[in-house]
Amino acid sequence: MNDLRDLYQEVILDHSRNPRNAGRLADPSGTAKGHNPLCGDLITLDVRVEDGTIRDVSFDAKGCAISVATASIMSGMLKGKSLAEVHDLFQRFQDMLTGPTTAAEGLDKLEVLAGVREFPMRVKCATLPFHTLRAALDNESGTVQTE
């Protein structure tokens, strides 16, 4: 089991140090800002949706390894997904971190973050990118906060 945890930690650190889809989109259909005041995480997320499908997503994040890694992994999984699939993915991710079971079915690469549930204060770090994505999809103004 320690080997698997070590692998998961390596994946998280890799995504944190070398985030995928980092940067800003030239012409997003939605943009939102997120902030986790407890940890200091800041994220700006851009999304381009066409015909109810996410065509592109990028982000600019400054924060802890968990927050940046989640944004990196999440952004790579979203392209080509319908809005319904994205909302379902967020719910399953939230359930994995806060629900009664640790089921990670259908979460694919996000499963590496399952261990975050053991640290309740860090769950907000992991879910901030998803909350920011929802705000971008809903064209909400202001800054999303995890508090």
C-alpha positions in Angstrom: 0.0 0.0 0.0 2.9 2.4 0.7 4.1 1.9 -2.9 0.7 3.1 -4.2 0.7 6.1 -1.9 4.2 7.0 -2.9 3.2 6.8 -6.6 0.1 9.0 -5.9 2.3 11.5 -4.1 4.7 11.5 -7.1 1.9 12.2 -9.5 0.6 15.0 -7.4 4.0 16.6 -7.1 4.6 16.2 -10.9 1.3 18.0 -11.7 2.1 20.7 -9.2 5.6 21.3 -10.5 4.6 20.9 -14.2 0.9 21.8 -14.5 -0.8 20.9 -17.7 -3.1 23.4 -19.4 -1.6 26.3 -17.4 -2.0 29.7 -18.9 -5.0 31.7 -20.2 -7.3 31.2 -23.1 -7.5 33.9 -25.7 -11.3 33.9 -26.1 -13.0 32.0 -23.2 -16.8 31.7 -23.0 -16.4 31.8 -19.2 -13.8 32.9 -16.6 -13.8 32.7 -12.9 -11.5 33.4 -10.0 -11.2 31.2 -6.9 -9.6 31.7 -3.5 -9.0 29.4 -0.5 -8.4 31.9 2.3 -7.2 29.1 4.7 -4.3 28.0 2.4 -3.9 31.1 0.2 -4.7 29.2 -3.0 -5.6 31.5 -5.9 -6.9 30.3 -9.3 -8.2 31.9 -12.4 -9.9 29.4 -14.7 -10.9 30.0 -18.3 -13.2 27.6 -20.2 -14.5 27.5 -23.7 -17.8 25.7 -24.2 -19.4 25.0 -27.6 -22.6 23.2 -28.1 -22.8 22.1 -24.5 -19.3 20.5 -24.6 -16.1 21.8 -23.1 -13.7 22.4 -25.9 -10.8 24.0 -24.0 -9.9 24.8 -20.4 -6.9 26.5 -18.9 -5.9 28.0 -15.6 -3.5 30.2 -13.8 -2.9 29.0 -10.2 -0.8 29.9 -7.3 -1.1 27.7 -4.2 -0.4 24.5 -2.6 0.6 21.3 -4.4 -2.9 19.8 -4.0 -4.8 22.7 -5.5 -2.4 23.1 -8.5 -2.3 19.4 -9.1 -6.1 19.1 -9.0 -6.5 22.0 -11.5 -3.9 20.3 -13.8 -5.5 16.8 -13.6 -9.0 18.2 -13.8 -8.3 20.4 -16.8 -6.8 17.5 -18.8 -9.9 15.4 -18.2 -12.5 18.0 -19.1 -11.9 18.5 -22.8 -14.6 16.9 -24.9 -16.9 16.3 -22.0 -20.5 17.4 -21.9 -21.6 19.8 -19.1 -23.7 17.0 -17.6 -20.6 14.8 -17.5 -18.6 17.6 -15.9 -21.2 18.1 -13.2 -21.3 14.4 -12.5 -17.5 14.2 -12.3 -17.5 17.0 -9.7 -20.1 15.3 -7.6 -18.2 12.0 -7.7 -15.0 13.8 -6.8 -16.7 15.6 -3.9 -18.2 12.3 -2.7 -14.8 10.6 -2.8 -13.3 13.3 -0.6 -16.2 13.9 1.8 -18.7 11.0 1.4 -19.2 7.9 3.5 -17.1 5.8 1.2 -13.8 6.3 -0.6 -15.2 5.0 -3.9 -13.2 6.5 -6.8 -15.1 4.8 -9.6 -15.0 6.7 -12.9 -12.6 9.4 -11.5 -9.7 8.1 -13.6 -6.6 10.3 -12.8 -8.4 12.2 -10.1 -8.2 9.1 -8.0 -4.6 10.0 -7.0 -6.2 12.7 -4.7 -8.3 10.2 -2.7 -5.8 10.4 0.2 -6.8 14.1 0.7 -9.9 12.9 2.5 -7.6 11.9 5.5 -6.8 15.6 5.9 -10.2 17.5 6.1 -8.5 21.0 6.0 -7.0 20.1 2.6 -10.3 19.0 1.0 -11.0 22.6 0.2 -7.6 22.9 -1.6 -8.6 19.9 -3.8 -12.1 21.1 -4.6 -11.3 24.8 -5.3 -10.6 24.2 -9.0 -14.0 22.4 -9.4 -15.8 25.2 -7.6 -14.0 27.7 -9.8 -14.9 25.7 -12.9 -18.6 25.7 -11.9 -18.5 29.5 -11.5 -16.9 29.9 -14.9 -19.5 27.7 -16.5 -22.3 29.7 -14.8 -20.7 33.0 -15.6 -20.7 34.0 -12.0 -19.0 37.3 -11.1 -16.9 37.8 -8.0 -14.4 35.4 -6.5 -15.4 31.9 -5.5 -14.3 31.1 -1.9 -14.1 27.7 -0.2 -15.2 29.3 3.1 
